[in-house]
Amino acid sequence: TSGSNDISRYTVAAMLIFFGFVGGYLVGYAGKDVLFTEDPTQAIHAGVKSSGPTTTTSSNVPLHPADKKWPGDTVHTLVTSSGDGYQNFQTRIMYATYKLAQKMPGGEKLTGFTRILHRTVPDILMEEVPTFHVWDVLKPQCDGWCDYPVANRPNAIMQFFAAAAANRSMIQGAWVLMIECDYIWMKPLQVPGNAWDPNVAGLQFHFDYIMPQHPNAAPHIQKLYGEGKNISDVPASGPAPVLLRLDDWLTITPDYELASARMEADAAMKKQLDWVREMYAWDVAVAMHPEIKVLTEKPPASALIVQPPFDVGMGNASMCHYTWGALYHDKGKQIYRWEKRDYTDMKHVIKVPKIPMPPPFRPGLRLEFDAELTEPRHNLVVLYLTQMNKAIDTLPELTERAKRLEDEIKEWQKNKGLRQLSKVMKQMSYVSWSPPGSPPMASNATTKAAAKARRLL
């Protein structure tokens, strides 16, 4: 029996080595077009034909070598998306306003852009928006509807920065700015200073509805942050908008992902912190790293965003965040409506409609939550909707792209196993087979990766 077991072990070892060579050949063949290219970021679509952009730079800026230092006032912008109709409608408009901002004085400092797409299959915007595709997501159901649409975001951000750590040419700027789809660029971002000066702090936005010290939130924040720590250290912000250096992102992101995962595993925490829970996860992660200087500011001081229709002007901000609708009421009757949640259908992505402008201001009108519509508030709505419509005028129809997408998705799904194998092989630093009776040399992570590779082969 012992001899049979030995033979069996060596047979398995020989088979794994053989399949390892075969798998390595397949992965190498699949990636031949990206392994021998000047653009290593093409590797995110290894083995799959895709005409979509996979570089992380803006179309008018060449890729920078990883060892070349960017000027300290340059900015690489990131946005996350699940690629559904709702977010793609917003993304098309946001990216079009970004390109408008690039053409303004100071726009040359907006040197890179990447959309982090967390979706199991490609989407319709991959030819229009530079995209890093995270296809191996935690919750595939969020490709469509799911109870928590940003469930895949922290892990997708982590995957992106893991790739960027290995290939720094993916980051085309000294500062790295994280934003969301529902932003409108009004002008280029004014950075707080030279990114290479360690005394210059990064930036994030203060959200009034994030309250780490609220009695309902505090016990959960304490649990995440650590018993005995002062939760007054935890800011009232979120992962967007945030402006940090790449090394700062690499430091904070693992703790952000871990805090998010702990929340998802804690039913009480999920229920209490609800749809903003990953914002709290970010805040706890930032508090864990006091060595990283970050200013948390609100309008009018913030250089990042304002939030119409409730803010009264741009202040120092570069972007508008339309998280709330502009709903005008006269004596209880709604007389005007602009609400992003009305634009969820794919038809709004393929042909983006112009946004109707509000009626002229007059005293006595009310907003949502029965807030007063003042003239400064109205003027800000008109300002950003005008910019939106200017951007929409630049957007082509995507009818033909939509027709091709179905075939691309079928091809993508056919190659799913090869992509999974490629990812696993990268995780396997080595697999050592020891003589019978000797302790295994491979780590648990490597052993699991080897087992997964055998299943895929």
Secondary structure, 3 states (H helix, E strand, C coil): CHHHHHHHHHHHHHHHHHHHHHHHHHHHHHCHHHHCCCCHHHHHHCCCCCCCCCCCECCCCCCCCCCCCCCCCCEEEEEEECCCHHHHHHHHHHHHHHHHHHCCCCHHHEEEEEEEEECCCCCCCCCCCCEEEECCCCCHHHHCCCCCCCCCHHHHHHHHHHHHHHCHHHCCCCEEEEECCCEEECCCCCCCCCCCCCCCCEEEECCCCCCCCCCCCHHHHHHHHCCCCCHHHCCCCCCCCEEEEHHHHHHHHHHHHHHHHHHHCCHHHHHHHHHHHHHHHHHHHHHCCCCCCEEEECCCCCCCEECCCCCCCCCCCCEEECCCCEEEEECCEEEEEECHHHCCCHHHHHCCCCCCCCCCCCCCCECHHHCECCHHHHHHHHHHHHHHHHHHCCCCCCHHHHHHHHHHHHHHHHCHHHHHHHHHHHHCCCCCCCCCCCCCCCCHHHHHHHHHHHHHC
